[in-house]
Amino acid sequence: MAMHWFVLLIGFTGALLITPVVRRFAVRVGALDMPVSRSVHKNPVPFMGGVAIFLAFLVATSFALPRGEYRDTFLGILVGGLFLMLFGLVDDYRALSPKVKLLGQVASAVILLFFGVRVEYITNPFGGLIWLGVWSIPFTILWVITVINVINLIDGLDGLAAGIASIASLTLLVSAILNGQSPEAIVLAAALFGSVLGFLPYNFNPARIFMGDAGSMFLGFTLAAISIEGSLKSPTAVALAVPVLALGLPIVDMLLAIIRRVRRGMSVGCADKEHLHHRLLQMGLSQREAVSIMYLVSGGLGASALVITGVGGWMAVAIIMAVSVSLYLGIRKVGMLNTGSGHKGMHS
């Protein structure tokens, strides 16, 4: 049995077994997400699901932790992931300010850099590679904090962030296998996919446990790190397009949120109820229906990412253009392009 399939199974089984234990512990210590004005849920829900995901991931990767050249990669992701999961847990308890949260995210990216995990080059779609040199440090930090916040901001409905993260990790896993990427990228993607998939039954509507910022930031961090070791190290011209497409839906949602808040003179860290999932609920869809639609769109984007790695050239460009137009029409249909200053969001 290939190591990545074994690790995937361990992560899945681990999450299935660990999550109920963590849930009972969260209830016992009072780690409950109490409903507020922005909340979709109506009753208190335990929020330590991120701990369960991390522990399942840790158990899974421990079976594949190498002793050779890839050891630092594994350690960097585990140490950085542990730091950010604990940092997120503090945020879940104390509601840290956006600036403090950003500092914690930057620190997690610096941990990756310390262990040698960085974006060293990006592919030139017209041929060759663009070596980043000293710019690899800010580029890596920017990539990591972007993906962290992409997952963090989409975590608004039961099972939404976990489902999209599982689709993205599966996309990175299949891409790594098909394109012969590094063994550590394959194993790490398999471990993350299994761990999130095992957590999802407890998190899908009606959720029995939330992942909290501890979970969403850990997932974003790990997806960013895996893409650095996998897709972004591929010499193909569409290397960057794979993780971007895999996370296309939450990326678009985050960009529109930034534009919306800037145009209204609001802080970028200010919360509102105008994310894509909120719009779908306002259209009359149930939580399950809204989440299912977003799963389908994310799955389609993930499939597109895999297709373009096989075709390349102008065909890949045509697919990316078609996907971009489809996303534009979709977000326009649900009113996401209405970013005027007339409607004020609510502060968290």
SULPEMO-V509902 format. One record per helix or strand. SS is the DSSP state (~ for helix, > for strand). FROM is the first residue (numbers start at 1). LEN is the number of residues. If there is no record, write none. Layout:
ss->{SS | SS}
from->{FROM | FROM}
len->{LEN | LEN}
This chain:
ss->{~ | > | > | ~ | ~ | ~ | > | > | ~ | ~ | ~ | ~ | ~ | ~ | ~ | ~ | ~ | ~}
from->{3 | 32 | 45 | 49 | 71 | 98 | 121 | 129 | 135 | 160 | 183 | 212 | 231 | 239 | 248 | 276 | 287 | 313}
len->{27 | 2 | 2 | 14 | 24 | 17 | 3 | 3 | 20 | 19 | 21 | 18 | 3 | 8 | 16 | 7 | 25 | 21}
